[in-house]
Amino acid sequence: MPRFDAYPLLLTFGIRRYAFGARAIPERLGKAGLPEGVIAETWEVSDHGDEPAVVLNGAYRGRRLRELVTAFPDELVRPGWSGPHLPLLVKFLDASHRLPVHVHPDDAMARARYAAANGKDEAWHVVWASSGATILAGVRPGVRREELRTAFRAGAYDDVLLRHPIAAGDTVLVPGGVLHGFGPDTLIVEVQQTSDLSESVMPDDVYGRPLAPDAWADGLERALSIATSDARPRPQPGVEVAAGALRRAVGCRGERFVLERWTLSGAATVAPGEGGFVTLTNLGDAVEVEHERGVVTLPRAASCLLPAALGEVRLHPSGRGDLVACFEPGDGT
């Protein structure tokens, strides 16, 4: 077997043009390389079959991420790991308009209902939000399924779901099986299990097109059938775990992933992650990622993947250093 060449992987990104988006990703984040028109999501690190990332730099330039995950699971993902795809997917999401109320299956439901490898836990890290921005997440105590059905048919979401204000820097951990939505006027970094399974309770599709009455009814019943979690997520401001040139704040630590916000006041050396791969998403000025055999520049509003075998890196911000790091917790397999 050929030896794995460990270095920070810059990747192509995919685009979604859903109706809830606008132009916040290029205009507020400064992400380059985007076409005109509505941009609702950019899939920054993706090993999903519908949006397979391709490596842009180094020895693996032109290779699909899936090829590398398959050929080098121990070195890229984690020693001893096996699976059908990279476990995590990272995206920017622009909810300039209201996101539909929807739900993702948990692992058990994904296997039983969709014959899929896993469901979709996710976390939202708020990059920007207006002063009145809110989320809907979780069902109010005591509300039963028939009440959900009646409220959703009437568009009375606040009657049955919990609403919370959000602000820049907040993180919300949303397990599979939780009914949720957010926006308008919100921009997030999202980390999630690698899945695009979703069911909506809305009378129109994600492109804003009205559904036929039967299609709406069927979608609503599917959503209610996989809304199995009684979790009631709340925004969290994050907990600082390290200071100095590299300030690290934990936004969330879940069963599937950890999300941290890293603020750099100067160069800093870090052994990122907990034995596995790490994704870095840059919210600030360009950062040089120095490793044993070279340097890779991570531009503003771009992401990269640090393979498990890479080890320690040194980060050199060109100005304001501001990164979101996502990885599996240390006891993951």
C-alpha positions in Angstrom: 0.0 0.0 0.0 1.4 3.5 -0.8 2.4 5.7 2.1 0.0 8.5 3.0 1.2 12.0 2.5 -0.2 14.0 5.5 -0.8 17.7 4.9 -3.7 20.2 5.2 -6.2 19.4 2.4 -7.9 22.3 0.7 -11.1 21.2 -0.9 -13.7 22.2 -3.5 -17.0 23.3 -2.1 -20.6 22.7 -3.2 -23.4 25.2 -3.5 -27.1 25.0 -2.5 -29.5 27.7 -3.8 -32.4 27.2 -1.4 -35.0 29.9 -1.0 -34.0 30.8 2.5 -30.6 32.1 1.3 -29.4 35.4 -0.1 -25.9 36.9 -0.4 -24.6 36.8 3.2 -21.9 34.2 2.5 -20.0 36.4 0.0 -20.9 39.8 1.4 -20.6 39.2 5.2 -18.0 36.4 5.2 -16.1 37.6 2.1 -16.1 34.1 0.5 -14.5 34.2 -2.9 -15.4 32.2 -6.0 -19.2 32.3 -5.7 -21.5 32.9 -8.6 -24.2 35.5 -8.7 -27.7 34.9 -7.3 -29.0 33.2 -4.1 -26.4 31.2 -2.2 -28.1 29.4 0.8 -25.3 26.9 1.6 -21.7 26.2 0.8 -20.6 22.6 1.7 -17.1 23.3 2.9 -15.9 19.8 3.8 -18.0 17.2 2.3 -17.7 13.4 1.7 -21.4 13.2 0.9 -22.3 11.3 -2.3 -24.3 14.3 -3.7 -21.5 16.7 -3.2 -18.1 15.0 -3.2 -15.2 17.3 -2.4 -12.0 17.2 -4.6 -8.6 18.1 -3.2 -7.2 21.4 -4.6 -3.6 21.3 -3.4 -0.5 19.1 -2.9 0.2 15.5 -3.8 -3.5 14.6 -3.9 -4.7 17.5 -6.1 -7.5 16.3 -8.3 -8.4 13.3 -6.1 -11.8 13.0 -4.5 -11.9 13.1 -0.7 -13.8 9.8 -0.8 -10.9 8.1 -2.6 -8.5 9.1 0.2 -11.0 8.2 3.0 -11.3 4.7 1.5 -7.6 4.2 0.8 -6.2 5.7 4.0 -8.9 5.5 6.8 -6.4 5.2 9.7 -4.2 8.0 8.5 -6.9 10.4 7.4 -9.9 9.8 9.7 -8.7 8.0 12.8 -6.6 4.9 13.7 -8.8 1.9 13.7 -11.7 3.7 12.0 -13.9 2.1 9.3 -17.0 3.5 7.6 -18.7 4.5 4.3 -17.6 8.2 4.4 -15.9 10.9 6.5 -18.1 11.1 9.5 -18.6 14.9 9.5 -19.7 17.5 7.0 -19.1 21.2 7.5 -21.0 24.0 5.8 -21.8 27.7 5.8 -25.5 28.4 5.9 -27.2 31.7 5.1 -30.7 32.0 6.6 -31.3 35.6 5.4 -34.9 34.3 5.1 -36.7 31.9 7.5 -35.5 28.4 7.4 -38.3 25.8 7.0 -39.3 23.9 10.1 -37.9 20.4 9.6 -36.4 17.4 11.3 -33.6 14.9 10.6 -33.7 11.3 11.6 -31.4 9.9 14.3 -29.2 7.0 13.6 -31.7 4.3 14.4 -34.4 5.9 12.3 -32.1 6.5 9.4 -31.2 2.8 9.3 -34.7 1.6 9.7 -36.6 4.1 7.5 -34.0 5.1 4.9 -31.5 2.2 4.9 -28.8 4.8 5.5 -25.6 4.4 7.5 -26.4 7.2 9.9 -28.8 10.0 10.8 -28.0 13.6 11.3 -27.0 15.3 14.5 -25.9 18.9 13.9 -24.7 22.0 15.6 -25.0 25.6 14.5 -22.4 28.1 15.4 -23.7 31.6 14.9 -21.3 33.9 12.9 -23.8 36.8 12.5 -27.4 37.4 13.6 -29.6 40.5 13.7 -30.7 41.8 17.1 -34.0 40.0 16.8 -32.8 36.7 15.4 -34.2 33.5 17.0 -34.3 29.8 16.7 -37.1 27.3 17.0 -35.9 24.0 18.5 -37.7 21.3 20.3 -41.4 20.7 21.2 -43.0 22.4 24.2 -43.6 20.2 27.2 -46.9 18.3 27.1 -47.6 18.9 23.4 -48.8 15.7 21.6 -48.5 14.7 18.0 -52.1 15.7 17.0 -51.4 19.2 18.4 -48.3 19.4 16.3 -50.2 18.4 13.2 -52.9 20.9 13.8 -50.4 23.7 14.6 -48.2 23.0 11.6 -51.2 23.0 9.2 -52.1 26.4 10.6 -48.6 27.7 10.5 -48.7 28.3 14.2 -45.2 27.1 15.0 -44.8 29.1 18.2 -47.8 27.4 19.7 -46.0 24.0 19.9 -42.2 24.7 19.5 -39.8 26.5 21.8 -38.2 29.8 20.5 -35.0 31.3 21.8 -33.0 34.4 20.9 -29.5 33.9 19.4 -26.4 36.1 19.1 -23.1 35.9 17.3 -20.8 33.4 19.1 -23.7 31.1 20.3 -23.7 27.4 19.5 -26.8 25.2 19.4 -26.5 21.4 19.4 -29.4 19.8 17.7 -29.7 16.0 17.9 -31.5 14.0 15.2 -35.2 13.7 15.8 -35.6 17.3 17.0 -38.0 19.6 15.1 -36.2 22.9 14.4 -35.8 26.0 12.3 -34.2 29.5 12.5 -33.9 32.8 10.7 -34.3 35.2 9.2 -31.2 37.3 9.4 -28.8 34.6 10.6 -25.5 33.2 9.2 -24.0 30.1 10.7 -21.2 27.5 10.4 -22.8 24.1 10.7 -21.2 20.8 11.6 -23.2 17.7 11.1 -23.0 14.0 10.6 -22.6 13.2 6.9 -26.2 13.0 5.8 -28.7 15.0 3.9 -31.8 13.2 5.2 -34.6 15.6 6.1 -38.3 15.9 6.3 -40.2 19.3 6.4 -43.5 20.3 7.8 -43.9 23.2 5.5 -46.4 23.7 2.7 -43.7 24.5 0.1 -40.3 23.0 -0.8 -36.9 24.4 -0.1 -37.0 26.4 -3.3 -40.2 28.1 -2.2 -42.5 26.2 -4.6 -45.9 25.4 -3.2 -46.6 21.7 -2.7 -49.7 19.9 -3.8 -52.0 19.2 -0.8 -51.3 15.5 -0.8 -47.5 16.0 -1.0 -47.7 18.4 1.9 -49.8 16.0 4.0 -47.4 13.1 3.2 -44.3 15.2 4.1 -45.9 16.4 7.3 -46.6 12.8 8.4 -43.1 11.7 7.5 -41.7 14.5 9.6 -43.9 13.7 12.6 -42.9 10.0 12.4 -39.2 10.8 12.7 -39.5 13.6 15.3 -38.6 11.1 18.1 -36.4 13.2 20.4 -37.7 15.1 23.4 -34.5 17.2 23.5 -35.0 21.0 23.8 -31.8 22.6 22.5 -30.8 26.0 23.8 -28.1 28.5 22.5 -24.8 28.3 24.5 -22.2 31.1 24.5 -19.2 28.7 24.7 -16.7 27.9 27.4 -13.1 29.0 27.2 -10.7 26.2 27.8 -7.3 27.7 26.8 -5.9 31.3 26.7 -2.8 32.9 25.4 -2.0 33.5 21.7 -4.5 30.8 20.9 -7.8 31.2 22.8 -10.1 28.2 22.5 -13.7 28.2 23.4 -15.8 25.1 23.3 -19.2 25.8 21.6 -20.5 22.2 22.0 -19.3 18.7 22.8 -21.7 16.0 21.6 -21.6 12.3 21.0 -20.7 12.8 17.4 -18.6 16.0 17.3 -16.9 18.8 19.1 -17.0 22.4 17.8 -14.5 25.0 19.1 -13.9 28.7 18.2 -10.2 29.6 18.0 -9.1 33.2 18.3 -5.4 33.9 17.4 -3.6 37.0 18.6 -0.3 35.7 17.1 1.4 32.5 16.0 0.5 29.4 18.0 1.4 25.7 17.9 -1.4 23.3 18.4 -2.0 19.5 18.2 -5.6 19.8 17.1 -8.3 17.3 17.7 -8.4 14.2 19.9 -6.6 11.6 17.8 -8.6 12.0 14.6 -9.1 14.4 11.7 -9.9 18.1 12.2 -11.7 20.6 10.0 -10.7 24.3 10.2 -13.1 26.9 8.8 -11.7 30.5 8.6 -13.9 33.4 9.7 -11.0 35.9 9.8 -8.0 36.9 7.7 -5.8 34.4 5.9 -4.0 31.9 8.2 -0.9 30.0 7.3 -1.0 26.4 8.5 2.6 25.3 8.9 3.3 21.5 9.2 6.4 19.3 9.2 6.9 19.5 5.4 5.5 22.9 4.4 2.9 25.6 4.7 -0.6 25.8 3.4 -2.5 29.1 3.3 -6.1 29.0 4.4 -7.9 32.0 2.9 -10.8 33.9 4.5 -14.1 32.1 4.5 -12.5 28.9 3.4 -12.0 25.5 5.0 -9.4 22.7 5.1 -9.1 19.2 6.5 -6.3 18.2 8.8 -5.7 14.5 8.5 -5.4 12.4 11.7 -1.8 11.6 10.8 -0.7 15.2 10.4 -0.1 15.8 14.1 1.1 19.2 15.4 0.7 22.3 13.3 1.7 26.0 13.8 -0.9 28.6 12.9 0.3 32.0 11.6 -2.6 34.6 11.2 -2.0 37.4 8.7 -4.3 39.7 10.8 -7.4 38.7 12.8 -7.1 35.0 13.4 -10.6 33.5 13.8 -11.2 29.8 13.2 -13.9 27.2 13.8 -12.4 23.8 14.5 -14.6 20.6 14.3 -13.6 17.1 15.2 -14.8 13.8 16.7 -14.5 13.4 20.4 -11.7 11.3 21.6 -13.7 8.2 22.4 -15.2 8.1 18.8 -14.5 5.1 16.6 
